[in-house]
Amino acid sequence: QVQLVESGGGLVEAGGSLRLSCAASGRTFSLSAMGWFRQAPGNEREFVGGIRWSDGNAYYADSVKGRFTIFRDKAKNTVYLQMNSLKPEDTAVYYCALAKYTPYGSRWTVPPAYDYWGQGTQVTVSS
């Protein structure tokens, strides 16, 4: 089993920044990729971005490209989501997820490609 613990959410004004962290523990040898998703009330869970663990290549949704950055610390089994230039529409619960097998192409964006999920952390951006 793998446990994912997120931290770093909170309330920020539009234009501000936040950094989310997600620490993996347990059977982390199965870690191939990690992703960030978000879900606003009444909406489906939405892909934000993902990172391939082996080489750190990251992929982003168009809605966050250029504003969000995903990076990882392999020694700490931790992935980060740096969020800059935040907008009110970024308000959501943010989840990290771990994939045992590296997704390819559009599979990065679908929740079933991921095997373990964190508990979520609230991000609220005020206008």
N, C-alpha and C positions, 0 to 999 in steps of 0.2 A: 504494500500500500504506500501511497504517497500523500503527504499532507502539504497543503499550500496555505500560507498565511500572508494576507495582504495588509498593508498599512499605508498611511500617508494621505488618505482622503480628508476632505474638509470643505470649508466655505471660502471662496475667493471671489474677488471682484473681476468683472470682465476685463480682459487684457492681462490678467495676472498669470501666475505659474503655480503648478503643483508637481510634486514628484511622488509617484506611487511605487511601492516596493512589493515584491512577492517572493517570499522565501520558501523553497521546497525542502522537504525532509522526508526521510523514509527511504524507499527503494528508488533513489534518484538515478541509479545507473540506467534506468529505463528512459531517462529524459532525452528526447530528440529535438523537441521544439516546445516553445511556450507562446501562448497568445494572450492578448488582452481583448476583452469584449466589454460592452456596456449595455445597460438596459434602463431606459427611462420608463416611467409609469405609462401603461397602455401600449407600449411598443415591444416588439420582439428584440431578443438579444442580438446585438449588432457587433460585427467584427471591427476592432479598432486597429490592431496590428499584431504581428507575430515575429518571432525571431528563431532562426535555426541555431541550435545550441552549438554545433560543431564549429561553425565559422563566424557566427554572429551576424549573418545576413538578415536584415529585417525587411518586413513588408508592411505596408500601411494602407488603410482605407483612404479613398480620395478625400473624404471629409476632414481628415486630420493631417494629411501629408503636408510637410513643411512647417507644421506647428508641434507635432508630437515626435518624440524620439524614443525608441526602445533599445536598451542595451542590457548586457548581462555581466555578472561577475561569476565566472565558473567556479572559483574557489569557494564562494559562499552559496552556490546554488541559488542565486537570487537574480531575478529579472526586474528591471526598472522601466517605468513609463514616465518620461519627462514630458510634461504638458505645458506648453507656452502659448501665449496669446489666446487664452481661454475665452470662450464665448458662452452665453447663456444656454445655447443649444447643446453644449457639452455636458450639461447637468444630467447625471445618471448614476446608477450603481455600477461600479467598475469591477470586473471579475478577471482574475488571471486563470489560465488553464494550461495544463501540461499534456503534451501528446507523446505517446510512446513511439510512434512512427511519424517521421517527418511528413507533413502534408505537402502536396504538390498542387500547383496551379490554384484553382478556385477552392480547393479543399481547405486551404488556409482559413477561409472565411466562414466555415460551417461548424457549429458547435459539436456535431457528432464526431468530428475528426480528433477531438480532444478527450482524454480519458479521465482526467482529474480536474477538479475545479476548486477555487478558493471560495471563501464565504462572501466575498464582495465588500467593497468599501464605497461609501457615498461621496460623490463629488458634486458640489453645488456652486454654480457660477452665477453671481448676482449681476444685474444690469445696472 
